[in-house]
């Protein structure tokens, strides 16, 4: 385990580092600017409790005649709609390379048109879902309870409880899913597969950010400040060691030159998944992480084929 190391810093630098920790530890909510209705999709607004009782808000998009359900979650700062990163203050979150909107609703239309029901939910402290744990983010550790709540809802609600389930777990949502697999493996019995865009280790993301700012020697201060918010060390917010608990067919994809992470991080997660039914797709020709979040709607064929292969 990596220990916190105090590195001297000026008051101005310490203020910047404290701000980085606060942006991660106390994520701002984003509004839902689009809905399934904007794309001609009928849907129901539903809510269900997380495993620890936090109310989670969701869209259920039915596909008539289908008995297949994809449960979708989202990255940090995002919600089930996506992120209005073309507008401030959300525009600043990903930096200049990511200053454009991510709208996930087209993803749900693609899934619907391919014969899938969709349950898309906001994780705790984001979107319209309830506040929890003092409004903190934990890189997926506490958010794992939301994943388990969504599965519990899918298995108990009369509308969907007989459906075959697949997971579309994005970024922090994938982290949370992997942690949930480690904590409650029985909950994933019978779930057919997972498509997982861009999970990452919090340490690696912060290292990349600090290096770009010329402040990489101060990661110990950021760790201290983030621990003061959520009580987790950076290495406790990495899904890499937990990936050994993934037991369902999993397709990962990642922008290879993503400025906010490194290829070795997702490669290590992939390598730690202990089953042969796995695949890793590298997205080339961009260094924008947000392009990875839009990859499904731009080139959905391989991911749809994955769902089709394991959910039929």
Buried (B, 14 or more C-beta within 10 A) or exposed (E): EEEBEEBEBEEEBBEBBBEBBBBBBBBEBBEBBBBBEEBEBEBEEBBBBBBEEBBBBBBBBBBEEBEBBBBBBBBBBBBBBBBBBEEEEBBEBBBEBBBBBBBBBBBBBBBBEBBBBBBBBBBBBBBBBBEBBEBBBBBBBBBBBBBBBBBBBBBEBEBBEEBBBBBBBBBBBBBBBBBBBBBBEEBBEEBBBBBBBBBBBBBBBBBBBBEEEEBBEBBBBBBBBBBEBBEBBBBBBBBBBBBBBBBBBBBBBBBBBBBBBBBEBBBBBBBBBEEEBBBBBBBEEBEBBBBBBBBBBEEBEBBBEBBBEBBE
